[in-house]
Amino acid sequence: MQSTIVQRRGSAVSPAWWLVTLLCWGVAAWSLTNYATFDAARFFDEQRETYIQHWLVMYGHTLFAPLTLLIGPLQFHPGLRNRWPRVHRTSGMIYLAAVVISGLGALSLAPVAYGYASTRIGFAALGVLWLGSAAIALYSIKRGDVDAHRRWMMRNFSLTFAAVTLRLWLPVLMSLDVSFDVTYAIAAWSSWVPNLIAMEMLLRRSAKLQPVTA
């Protein structure tokens, strides 16, 4: 009976997981609706000409980033991870491959991003950290360090979630009646820095709650 209870608890997901998943899937659907049609009229107005000039890396970024949003939350579903570890490993590799393709596209687009230099630096920093955390997560699991892999995947997903928070921040910042240049520059940092800080706080709190074994 006790083992059954533990298994059920270990397979349970919180309301926060459902909220994050729905937000990720919603943004993924929106992104695919806008970019998978290959219709330039749907592009971000201020970036339309830039996207057309850099269409290959733009589509590498915009078509594979939704894949990370679709798969990412599932990697943290305990039922999937515990009951179907092979599916978890396979989907994890697909997720990391999508991060690499989308991240390289993001880094290529960062120097030509709309607005100020601070905007370009913000998006470039996000791309570097996104790719770097994915590389460390992969290296950790290859070494057999499951705990380090988990922690780095959580950091990585907090950066993946920037695709969601960017779209939450933009309308809030635009309501402050400042220029779009300023709005976009702030969003280039606010879309991911708070995510990463919150994740670090969560990881440190989780580490403190871990039982100490002799």
Rosetta constraint file for C-alpha pairs under 8 A:
AtomPair CA 1 CA 5 HARMONIC 6.34 0.50
AtomPair CA 2 CA 6 HARMONIC 6.28 0.50
AtomPair CA 3 CA 7 HARMONIC 6.10 0.50
AtomPair CA 4 CA 8 HARMONIC 6.18 0.50
AtomPair CA 5 CA 9 HARMONIC 6.11 0.50
AtomPair CA 6 CA 10 HARMONIC 5.92 0.50
AtomPair CA 7 CA 11 HARMONIC 6.16 0.50
AtomPair CA 8 CA 12 HARMONIC 6.20 0.50
AtomPair CA 10 CA 78 HARMONIC 6.23 0.50
AtomPair CA 10 CA 79 HARMONIC 7.43 0.50
AtomPair CA 11 CA 77 HARMONIC 7.45 0.50
AtomPair CA 11 CA 78 HARMONIC 4.83 0.50
AtomPair CA 11 CA 79 HARMONIC 4.43 0.50
AtomPair CA 11 CA 82 HARMONIC 7.62 0.50
AtomPair CA 12 CA 78 HARMONIC 6.94 0.50
AtomPair CA 12 CA 79 HARMONIC 7.24 0.50
AtomPair CA 13 CA 17 HARMONIC 6.26 0.50
AtomPair CA 13 CA 18 HARMONIC 7.59 0.50
AtomPair CA 13 CA 77 HARMONIC 6.73 0.50
AtomPair CA 13 CA 78 HARMONIC 7.29 0.50
AtomPair CA 14 CA 18 HARMONIC 6.81 0.50
AtomPair CA 15 CA 19 HARMONIC 6.23 0.50
AtomPair CA 16 CA 20 HARMONIC 6.12 0.50
AtomPair CA 17 CA 21 HARMONIC 6.00 0.50
AtomPair CA 17 CA 73 HARMONIC 7.44 0.50
AtomPair CA 18 CA 22 HARMONIC 6.06 0.50
AtomPair CA 19 CA 23 HARMONIC 6.19 0.50
AtomPair CA 20 CA 24 HARMONIC 6.10 0.50
AtomPair CA 20 CA 73 HARMONIC 7.36 0.50
AtomPair CA 21 CA 25 HARMONIC 6.07 0.50
AtomPair CA 21 CA 70 HARMONIC 7.93 0.50
AtomPair CA 21 CA 73 HARMONIC 5.63 0.50
AtomPair CA 22 CA 26 HARMONIC 5.91 0.50
AtomPair CA 23 CA 27 HARMONIC 6.21 0.50
AtomPair CA 23 CA 164 HARMONIC 6.76 0.50
AtomPair CA 24 CA 28 HARMONIC 6.08 0.50
AtomPair CA 24 CA 69 HARMONIC 5.13 0.50
AtomPair CA 24 CA 70 HARMONIC 6.58 0.50
AtomPair CA 24 CA 73 HARMONIC 7.86 0.50
AtomPair CA 24 CA 161 HARMONIC 7.20 0.50
AtomPair CA 24 CA 164 HARMONIC 6.40 0.50
AtomPair CA 25 CA 29 HARMONIC 6.07 0.50
AtomPair CA 25 CA 66 HARMONIC 7.99 0.50
AtomPair CA 25 CA 69 HARMONIC 6.28 0.50
AtomPair CA 25 CA 70 HARMONIC 5.61 0.50
AtomPair CA 26 CA 30 HARMONIC 6.23 0.50
AtomPair CA 27 CA 31 HARMONIC 6.02 0.50
AtomPair CA 27 CA 66 HARMONIC 7.56 0.50
AtomPair CA 27 CA 69 HARMONIC 7.83 0.50
AtomPair CA 27 CA 163 HARMONIC 7.44 0.50
AtomPair CA 27 CA 164 HARMONIC 6.27 0.50
AtomPair CA 28 CA 32 HARMONIC 6.14 0.50
AtomPair CA 28 CA 65 HARMONIC 7.78 0.50
AtomPair CA 28 CA 66 HARMONIC 4.40 0.50
AtomPair CA 28 CA 67 HARMONIC 7.34 0.50
AtomPair CA 28 CA 69 HARMONIC 6.06 0.50
AtomPair CA 28 CA 70 HARMONIC 6.73 0.50
AtomPair CA 29 CA 33 HARMONIC 6.02 0.50
AtomPair CA 29 CA 66 HARMONIC 7.51 0.50
AtomPair CA 30 CA 34 HARMONIC 6.29 0.50
AtomPair CA 31 CA 35 HARMONIC 5.99 0.50
AtomPair CA 31 CA 36 HARMONIC 7.76 0.50
AtomPair CA 31 CA 62 HARMONIC 7.06 0.50
AtomPair CA 31 CA 63 HARMONIC 7.89 0.50
AtomPair CA 31 CA 66 HARMONIC 6.73 0.50
AtomPair CA 32 CA 36 HARMONIC 4.90 0.50
AtomPair CA 32 CA 37 HARMONIC 7.57 0.50
AtomPair CA 32 CA 62 HARMONIC 7.73 0.50
AtomPair CA 32 CA 63 HARMONIC 6.76 0.50
AtomPair CA 32 CA 66 HARMONIC 6.99 0.50
AtomPair CA 33 CA 37 HARMONIC 6.57 0.50
AtomPair CA 34 CA 38 HARMONIC 7.88 0.50
AtomPair CA 34 CA 39 HARMONIC 7.61 0.50
AtomPair CA 34 CA 42 HARMONIC 5.67 0.50
AtomPair CA 34 CA 43 HARMONIC 7.16 0.50
AtomPair CA 35 CA 39 HARMONIC 6.92 0.50
AtomPair CA 35 CA 42 HARMONIC 7.24 0.50
AtomPair CA 35 CA 43 HARMONIC 7.42 0.50
AtomPair CA 35 CA 59 HARMONIC 7.53 0.50
AtomPair CA 35 CA 62 HARMONIC 6.68 0.50
AtomPair CA 35 CA 63 HARMONIC 7.09 0.50
AtomPair CA 36 CA 63 HARMONIC 6.75 0.50
AtomPair CA 39 CA 43 HARMONIC 7.52 0.50
AtomPair CA 40 CA 48 HARMONIC 6.87 0.50
AtomPair CA 40 CA 52 HARMONIC 7.35 0.50
AtomPair CA 41 CA 48 HARMONIC 7.90 0.50
AtomPair CA 43 CA 47 HARMONIC 7.11 0.50
AtomPair CA 43 CA 48 HARMONIC 5.40 0.50
AtomPair CA 43 CA 51 HARMONIC 7.68 0.50
AtomPair CA 44 CA 48 HARMONIC 5.72 0.50
AtomPair CA 46 CA 114 HARMONIC 6.73 0.50
AtomPair CA 47 CA 51 HARMONIC 5.97 0.50
AtomPair CA 47 CA 113 HARMONIC 7.51 0.50
AtomPair CA 47 CA 114 HARMONIC 6.37 0.50
AtomPair CA 48 CA 52 HARMONIC 6.26 0.50
AtomPair CA 49 CA 53 HARMONIC 6.23 0.50
AtomPair CA 50 CA 54 HARMONIC 6.17 0.50
AtomPair CA 50 CA 112 HARMONIC 7.27 0.50
AtomPair CA 51 CA 55 HARMONIC 5.37 0.50
AtomPair CA 51 CA 58 HARMONIC 6.09 0.50
AtomPair CA 54 CA 58 HARMONIC 6.01 0.50
AtomPair CA 54 CA 109 HARMONIC 7.79 0.50
AtomPair CA 55 CA 59 HARMONIC 5.97 0.50
AtomPair CA 56 CA 60 HARMONIC 6.16 0.50
AtomPair CA 57 CA 61 HARMONIC 6.12 0.50
AtomPair CA 57 CA 104 HARMONIC 7.85 0.50
AtomPair CA 57 CA 105 HARMONIC 4.65 0.50
AtomPair CA 57 CA 106 HARMONIC 7.67 0.50
AtomPair CA 57 CA 108 HARMONIC 6.78 0.50
AtomPair CA 57 CA 109 HARMONIC 7.24 0.50
AtomPair CA 58 CA 62 HARMONIC 6.06 0.50
AtomPair CA 58 CA 105 HARMONIC 6.18 0.50
AtomPair CA 58 CA 106 HARMONIC 7.67 0.50
AtomPair CA 58 CA 109 HARMONIC 7.05 0.50
AtomPair CA 59 CA 63 HARMONIC 5.51 0.50
AtomPair CA 59 CA 64 HARMONIC 7.88 0.50
AtomPair CA 59 CA 105 HARMONIC 7.92 0.50
AtomPair CA 60 CA 64 HARMONIC 6.08 0.50
AtomPair CA 60 CA 101 HARMONIC 6.18 0.50
AtomPair CA 60 CA 102 HARMONIC 5.65 0.50
AtomPair CA 60 CA 105 HARMONIC 5.67 0.50
AtomPair CA 61 CA 65 HARMONIC 5.79 0.50
AtomPair CA 61 CA 101 HARMONIC 6.67 0.50
AtomPair CA 61 CA 102 HARMONIC 3.89 0.50
AtomPair CA 61 CA 103 HARMONIC 6.72 0.50
AtomPair CA 61 CA 104 HARMONIC 7.49 0.50
AtomPair CA 61 CA 105 HARMONIC 4.71 0.50
AtomPair CA 61 CA 106 HARMONIC 5.91 0.50
AtomPair CA 62 CA 66 HARMONIC 6.96 0.50
AtomPair CA 62 CA 102 HARMONIC 6.98 0.50
AtomPair CA 63 CA 67 HARMONIC 7.31 0.50
AtomPair CA 63 CA 102 HARMONIC 7.72 0.50
AtomPair CA 64 CA 68 HARMONIC 6.81 0.50
AtomPair CA 64 CA 98 HARMONIC 5.27 0.50
AtomPair CA 64 CA 99 HARMONIC 7.37 0.50
AtomPair CA 64 CA 101 HARMONIC 6.76 0.50
AtomPair CA 64 CA 102 HARMONIC 5.40 0.50
AtomPair CA 65 CA 69 HARMONIC 6.61 0.50
AtomPair CA 65 CA 98 HARMONIC 6.65 0.50
AtomPair CA 65 CA 99 HARMONIC 6.86 0.50
AtomPair CA 65 CA 102 HARMONIC 5.44 0.50
AtomPair CA 66 CA 70 HARMONIC 6.19 0.50
AtomPair CA 67 CA 71 HARMONIC 6.12 0.50
AtomPair CA 67 CA 95 HARMONIC 7.07 0.50
AtomPair CA 67 CA 98 HARMONIC 6.56 0.50
AtomPair CA 68 CA 72 HARMONIC 5.36 0.50
AtomPair CA 68 CA 95 HARMONIC 5.41 0.50
AtomPair CA 68 CA 96 HARMONIC 7.93 0.50
AtomPair CA 68 CA 98 HARMONIC 6.13 0.50
AtomPair CA 68 CA 99 HARMONIC 6.50 0.50
AtomPair CA 68 CA 160 HARMONIC 7.05 0.50
AtomPair CA 69 CA 73 HARMONIC 7.15 0.50
AtomPair CA 69 CA 160 HARMONIC 6.97 0.50
AtomPair CA 69 CA 161 HARMONIC 7.43 0.50
AtomPair CA 70 CA 74 HARMONIC 7.72 0.50
AtomPair CA 71 CA 75 HARMONIC 6.71 0.50
AtomPair CA 71 CA 91 HARMONIC 6.89 0.50
AtomPair CA 71 CA 92 HARMONIC 7.85 0.50
AtomPair CA 71 CA 95 HARMONIC 6.22 0.50
AtomPair CA 72 CA 76 HARMONIC 7.41 0.50
AtomPair CA 72 CA 95 HARMONIC 6.73 0.50
AtomPair CA 72 CA 157 HARMONIC 6.63 0.50
AtomPair CA 73 CA 77 HARMONIC 6.88 0.50
AtomPair CA 74 CA 80 HARMONIC 7.24 0.50
AtomPair CA 75 CA 80 HARMONIC 7.44 0.50
AtomPair CA 75 CA 81 HARMONIC 6.88 0.50
AtomPair CA 75 CA 88 HARMONIC 6.34 0.50
AtomPair CA 75 CA 91 HARMONIC 7.58 0.50
AtomPair CA 75 CA 92 HARMONIC 6.73 0.50
AtomPair CA 76 CA 81 HARMONIC 7.29 0.50
AtomPair CA 77 CA 81 HARMONIC 6.31 0.50
AtomPair CA 78 CA 82 HARMONIC 5.77 0.50
AtomPair CA 79 CA 83 HARMONIC 5.69 0.50
AtomPair CA 79 CA 84 HARMONIC 7.67 0.50
AtomPair CA 80 CA 84 HARMONIC 5.32 0.50
AtomPair CA 80 CA 85 HARMONIC 6.95 0.50
AtomPair CA 80 CA 87 HARMONIC 7.48 0.50
AtomPair CA 80 CA 88 HARMONIC 6.43 0.50
AtomPair CA 81 CA 85 HARMONIC 5.13 0.50
AtomPair CA 81 CA 87 HARMONIC 7.81 0.50
AtomPair CA 81 CA 88 HARMONIC 5.42 0.50
AtomPair CA 84 CA 88 HARMONIC 6.35 0.50
AtomPair CA 85 CA 89 HARMONIC 6.14 0.50
AtomPair CA 86 CA 90 HARMONIC 6.16 0.50
AtomPair CA 87 CA 91 HARMONIC 5.94 0.50
AtomPair CA 88 CA 92 HARMONIC 5.89 0.50
AtomPair CA 89 CA 93 HARMONIC 6.30 0.50
AtomPair CA 90 CA 94 HARMONIC 6.41 0.50
AtomPair CA 91 CA 95 HARMONIC 6.03 0.50
AtomPair CA 92 CA 96 HARMONIC 6.19 0.50
AtomPair CA 93 CA 97 HARMONIC 6.10 0.50
AtomPair CA 94 CA 98 HARMONIC 6.16 0.50
AtomPair CA 95 CA 99 HARMONIC 6.22 0.50
AtomPair CA 96 CA 100 HARMONIC 6.25 0.50
AtomPair CA 96 CA 134 HARMONIC 6.42 0.50
AtomPair CA 97 CA 101 HARMONIC 6.35 0.50
AtomPair CA 98 CA 102 HARMONIC 5.90 0.50
AtomPair CA 99 CA 103 HARMONIC 5.49 0.50
AtomPair CA 99 CA 130 HARMONIC 7.47 0.50
AtomPair CA 99 CA 131 HARMONIC 6.86 0.50
AtomPair CA 99 CA 134 HARMONIC 7.44 0.50
AtomPair CA 100 CA 104 HARMONIC 5.99 0.50
AtomPair CA 100 CA 131 HARMONIC 6.18 0.50
AtomPair CA 100 CA 134 HARMONIC 7.96 0.50
AtomPair CA 101 CA 105 HARMONIC 6.30 0.50
AtomPair CA 102 CA 106 HARMONIC 6.13 0.50
AtomPair CA 103 CA 107 HARMONIC 6.20 0.50
AtomPair CA 103 CA 127 HARMONIC 5.40 0.50
AtomPair CA 103 CA 128 HARMONIC 7.72 0.50
AtomPair CA 103 CA 130 HARMONIC 6.77 0.50
AtomPair CA 103 CA 131 HARMONIC 6.09 0.50
AtomPair CA 104 CA 108 HARMONIC 6.23 0.50
AtomPair CA 104 CA 127 HARMONIC 7.36 0.50
AtomPair CA 104 CA 131 HARMONIC 7.93 0.50
AtomPair CA 105 CA 109 HARMONIC 6.23 0.50
AtomPair CA 106 CA 110 HARMONIC 5.97 0.50
AtomPair CA 106 CA 123 HARMONIC 7.53 0.50
AtomPair CA 106 CA 124 HARMONIC 7.33 0.50
AtomPair CA 106 CA 127 HARMONIC 6.03 0.50
AtomPair CA 107 CA 111 HARMONIC 7.54 0.50
AtomPair CA 107 CA 123 HARMONIC 7.60 0.50
AtomPair CA 107 CA 124 HARMONIC 5.53 0.50
AtomPair CA 107 CA 127 HARMONIC 5.58 0.50
AtomPair CA 107 CA 128 HARMONIC 7.39 0.50
AtomPair CA 109 CA 113 HARMONIC 6.10 0.50
AtomPair CA 110 CA 120 HARMONIC 5.06 0.50
AtomPair CA 110 CA 121 HARMONIC 7.30 0.50
AtomPair CA 110 CA 123 HARMONIC 5.72 0.50
AtomPair CA 110 CA 124 HARMONIC 5.33 0.50
AtomPair CA 111 CA 120 HARMONIC 5.62 0.50
AtomPair CA 111 CA 121 HARMONIC 7.89 0.50
AtomPair CA 111 CA 124 HARMONIC 7.62 0.50
AtomPair CA 112 CA 120 HARMONIC 7.21 0.50
AtomPair CA 113 CA 119 HARMONIC 7.12 0.50
AtomPair CA 113 CA 120 HARMONIC 5.62 0.50
AtomPair CA 114 CA 119 HARMONIC 7.48 0.50
AtomPair CA 114 CA 120 HARMONIC 7.69 0.50
AtomPair CA 114 CA 181 HARMONIC 7.73 0.50
AtomPair CA 115 CA 119 HARMONIC 6.28 0.50
AtomPair CA 115 CA 120 HARMONIC 7.70 0.50
AtomPair CA 115 CA 181 HARMONIC 5.24 0.50
AtomPair CA 115 CA 182 HARMONIC 7.92 0.50
AtomPair CA 115 CA 184 HARMONIC 7.21 0.50
AtomPair CA 115 CA 185 HARMONIC 6.94 0.50
AtomPair CA 116 CA 120 HARMONIC 6.77 0.50
AtomPair CA 116 CA 181 HARMONIC 6.98 0.50
AtomPair CA 116 CA 185 HARMONIC 6.60 0.50
AtomPair CA 117 CA 121 HARMONIC 6.17 0.50
AtomPair CA 118 CA 122 HARMONIC 6.01 0.50
AtomPair CA 118 CA 185 HARMONIC 6.23 0.50
AtomPair CA 119 CA 123 HARMONIC 6.38 0.50
AtomPair CA 119 CA 184 HARMONIC 6.82 0.50
AtomPair CA 119 CA 185 HARMONIC 4.37 0.50
AtomPair CA 119 CA 186 HARMONIC 7.42 0.50
AtomPair CA 119 CA 188 HARMONIC 5.46 0.50
AtomPair CA 119 CA 189 HARMONIC 7.67 0.50
AtomPair CA 120 CA 124 HARMONIC 6.02 0.50
AtomPair CA 120 CA 188 HARMONIC 7.76 0.50
AtomPair CA 121 CA 125 HARMONIC 5.97 0.50
AtomPair CA 122 CA 126 HARMONIC 6.32 0.50
AtomPair CA 122 CA 185 HARMONIC 7.78 0.50
AtomPair CA 122 CA 188 HARMONIC 5.12 0.50
AtomPair CA 122 CA 189 HARMONIC 5.28 0.50
AtomPair CA 123 CA 127 HARMONIC 6.26 0.50
AtomPair CA 123 CA 188 HARMONIC 5.67 0.50
AtomPair CA 123 CA 189 HARMONIC 7.36 0.50
AtomPair CA 124 CA 128 HARMONIC 6.26 0.50
AtomPair CA 125 CA 129 HARMONIC 6.18 0.50
AtomPair CA 126 CA 130 HARMONIC 5.92 0.50
AtomPair CA 126 CA 159 HARMONIC 7.14 0.50
AtomPair CA 126 CA 192 HARMONIC 7.07 0.50
AtomPair CA 127 CA 131 HARMONIC 6.17 0.50
AtomPair CA 128 CA 132 HARMONIC 5.89 0.50
AtomPair CA 129 CA 133 HARMONIC 5.83 0.50
AtomPair CA 129 CA 156 HARMONIC 7.91 0.50
AtomPair CA 129 CA 159 HARMONIC 7.85 0.50
AtomPair CA 130 CA 134 HARMONIC 6.33 0.50
AtomPair CA 130 CA 156 HARMONIC 5.82 0.50
AtomPair CA 130 CA 159 HARMONIC 6.04 0.50
AtomPair CA 130 CA 160 HARMONIC 7.32 0.50
AtomPair CA 131 CA 135 HARMONIC 6.25 0.50
AtomPair CA 132 CA 136 HARMONIC 6.30 0.50
AtomPair CA 133 CA 137 HARMONIC 6.07 0.50
AtomPair CA 133 CA 152 HARMONIC 5.92 0.50
AtomPair CA 133 CA 153 HARMONIC 7.19 0.50
AtomPair CA 133 CA 155 HARMONIC 6.90 0.50
AtomPair CA 133 CA 156 HARMONIC 5.43 0.50
AtomPair CA 134 CA 138 HARMONIC 6.20 0.50
AtomPair CA 134 CA 152 HARMONIC 7.23 0.50
AtomPair CA 134 CA 153 HARMONIC 6.82 0.50
AtomPair CA 134 CA 156 HARMONIC 6.11 0.50
AtomPair CA 135 CA 139 HARMONIC 6.11 0.50
AtomPair CA 136 CA 140 HARMONIC 5.99 0.50
AtomPair CA 136 CA 149 HARMONIC 7.60 0.50
AtomPair CA 136 CA 152 HARMONIC 6.76 0.50
AtomPair CA 137 CA 141 HARMONIC 6.43 0.50
AtomPair CA 137 CA 148 HARMONIC 7.12 0.50
AtomPair CA 137 CA 149 HARMONIC 4.60 0.50
AtomPair CA 137 CA 150 HARMONIC 7.35 0.50
AtomPair CA 137 CA 151 HARMONIC 7.88 0.50
AtomPair CA 137 CA 152 HARMONIC 5.03 0.50
AtomPair CA 137 CA 153 HARMONIC 5.74 0.50
AtomPair CA 138 CA 142 HARMONIC 6.22 0.50
AtomPair CA 138 CA 149 HARMONIC 6.93 0.50
AtomPair CA 139 CA 143 HARMONIC 6.34 0.50
AtomPair CA 139 CA 149 HARMONIC 7.91 0.50
AtomPair CA 140 CA 144 HARMONIC 6.39 0.50
AtomPair CA 140 CA 145 HARMONIC 5.22 0.50
AtomPair CA 140 CA 146 HARMONIC 6.95 0.50
AtomPair CA 140 CA 148 HARMONIC 5.99 0.50
AtomPair CA 140 CA 149 HARMONIC 5.05 0.50
AtomPair CA 141 CA 145 HARMONIC 5.37 0.50
AtomPair CA 141 CA 146 HARMONIC 5.69 0.50
AtomPair CA 141 CA 148 HARMONIC 7.71 0.50
AtomPair CA 141 CA 149 HARMONIC 5.39 0.50
AtomPair CA 145 CA 149 HARMONIC 6.22 0.50
AtomPair CA 146 CA 150 HARMONIC 6.11 0.50
AtomPair CA 147 CA 151 HARMONIC 6.29 0.50
AtomPair CA 148 CA 152 HARMONIC 6.13 0.50
AtomPair CA 149 CA 153 HARMONIC 6.01 0.50
AtomPair CA 150 CA 154 HARMONIC 6.20 0.50
AtomPair CA 151 CA 155 HARMONIC 6.38 0.50
AtomPair CA 151 CA 203 HARMONIC 7.19 0.50
AtomPair CA 152 CA 156 HARMONIC 6.03 0.50
AtomPair CA 153 CA 157 HARMONIC 6.02 0.50
AtomPair CA 154 CA 158 HARMONIC 6.24 0.50
AtomPair CA 154 CA 199 HARMONIC 7.27 0.50
AtomPair CA 155 CA 159 HARMONIC 6.67 0.50
AtomPair CA 155 CA 196 HARMONIC 6.50 0.50
AtomPair CA 155 CA 199 HARMONIC 6.36 0.50
AtomPair CA 155 CA 200 HARMONIC 7.52 0.50
AtomPair CA 156 CA 160 HARMONIC 6.34 0.50
AtomPair CA 157 CA 161 HARMONIC 6.05 0.50
AtomPair CA 158 CA 162 HARMONIC 6.90 0.50
AtomPair CA 158 CA 192 HARMONIC 7.42 0.50
AtomPair CA 158 CA 195 HARMONIC 5.49 0.50
AtomPair CA 158 CA 196 HARMONIC 5.84 0.50
AtomPair CA 158 CA 199 HARMONIC 6.66 0.50
AtomPair CA 159 CA 192 HARMONIC 5.79 0.50
AtomPair CA 159 CA 195 HARMONIC 6.84 0.50
AtomPair CA 159 CA 196 HARMONIC 6.73 0.50
AtomPair CA 161 CA 165 HARMONIC 6.47 0.50
AtomPair CA 161 CA 192 HARMONIC 7.63 0.50
AtomPair CA 161 CA 195 HARMONIC 7.63 0.50
AtomPair CA 162 CA 166 HARMONIC 5.69 0.50
AtomPair CA 162 CA 191 HARMONIC 4.94 0.50
AtomPair CA 162 CA 192 HARMONIC 4.95 0.50
AtomPair CA 162 CA 195 HARMONIC 7.31 0.50
AtomPair CA 163 CA 167 HARMONIC 6.78 0.50
AtomPair CA 163 CA 191 HARMONIC 7.39 0.50
AtomPair CA 164 CA 168 HARMONIC 6.45 0.50
AtomPair CA 164 CA 191 HARMONIC 7.89 0.50
AtomPair CA 165 CA 169 HARMONIC 5.92 0.50
AtomPair CA 165 CA 190 HARMONIC 7.99 0.50
AtomPair CA 165 CA 191 HARMONIC 5.04 0.50
AtomPair CA 165 CA 192 HARMONIC 7.37 0.50
AtomPair CA 166 CA 170 HARMONIC 6.15 0.50
AtomPair CA 166 CA 187 HARMONIC 6.05 0.50
AtomPair CA 166 CA 188 HARMONIC 7.51 0.50
AtomPair CA 166 CA 190 HARMONIC 7.46 0.50
AtomPair CA 166 CA 191 HARMONIC 4.53 0.50
AtomPair CA 166 CA 192 HARMONIC 7.86 0.50
AtomPair CA 167 CA 171 HARMONIC 7.25 0.50
AtomPair CA 168 CA 172 HARMONIC 6.98 0.50
AtomPair CA 169 CA 173 HARMONIC 6.04 0.50
AtomPair CA 169 CA 187 HARMONIC 6.32 0.50
AtomPair CA 169 CA 190 HARMONIC 7.42 0.50
AtomPair CA 169 CA 191 HARMONIC 6.89 0.50
AtomPair CA 170 CA 174 HARMONIC 5.98 0.50
AtomPair CA 170 CA 183 HARMONIC 6.86 0.50
AtomPair CA 170 CA 184 HARMONIC 7.28 0.50
AtomPair CA 170 CA 187 HARMONIC 6.43 0.50
AtomPair CA 171 CA 175 HARMONIC 6.12 0.50
AtomPair CA 172 CA 176 HARMONIC 7.07 0.50
AtomPair CA 173 CA 177 HARMONIC 7.73 0.50
AtomPair CA 173 CA 178 HARMONIC 7.65 0.50
AtomPair CA 173 CA 183 HARMONIC 5.70 0.50
AtomPair CA 173 CA 187 HARMONIC 7.93 0.50
AtomPair CA 174 CA 178 HARMONIC 6.45 0.50
AtomPair CA 174 CA 179 HARMONIC 7.74 0.50
AtomPair CA 174 CA 180 HARMONIC 7.03 0.50
AtomPair CA 174 CA 183 HARMONIC 6.25 0.50
AtomPair CA 178 CA 182 HARMONIC 6.62 0.50
AtomPair CA 178 CA 183 HARMONIC 6.65 0.50
AtomPair CA 179 CA 183 HARMONIC 6.27 0.50
AtomPair CA 180 CA 184 HARMONIC 5.89 0.50
AtomPair CA 181 CA 185 HARMONIC 6.19 0.50
AtomPair CA 182 CA 186 HARMONIC 6.25 0.50
AtomPair CA 183 CA 187 HARMONIC 6.16 0.50
AtomPair CA 184 CA 188 HARMONIC 6.04 0.50
AtomPair CA 185 CA 189 HARMONIC 7.14 0.50
AtomPair CA 186 CA 190 HARMONIC 5.97 0.50
AtomPair CA 187 CA 191 HARMONIC 5.40 0.50
AtomPair CA 188 CA 192 HARMONIC 7.72 0.50
AtomPair CA 189 CA 193 HARMONIC 5.89 0.50
AtomPair CA 190 CA 194 HARMONIC 6.25 0.50
AtomPair CA 191 CA 195 HARMONIC 7.35 0.50
AtomPair CA 192 CA 196 HARMONIC 6.23 0.50
AtomPair CA 193 CA 197 HARMONIC 6.24 0.50
AtomPair CA 194 CA 198 HARMONIC 6.00 0.50
AtomPair CA 195 CA 199 HARMONIC 6.16 0.50
AtomPair CA 196 CA 200 HARMONIC 6.18 0.50
AtomPair CA 197 CA 201 HARMONIC 6.29 0.50
AtomPair CA 198 CA 202 HARMONIC 6.20 0.50
AtomPair CA 199 CA 203 HARMONIC 6.11 0.50
AtomPair CA 200 CA 204 HARMONIC 6.15 0.50
AtomPair CA 201 CA 205 HARMONIC 6.10 0.50
AtomPair CA 202 CA 206 HARMONIC 6.06 0.50
AtomPair CA 203 CA 207 HARMONIC 6.11 0.50
AtomPair CA 204 CA 208 HARMONIC 6.32 0.50
AtomPair CA 205 CA 209 HARMONIC 6.46 0.50
AtomPair CA 206 CA 210 HARMONIC 6.46 0.50
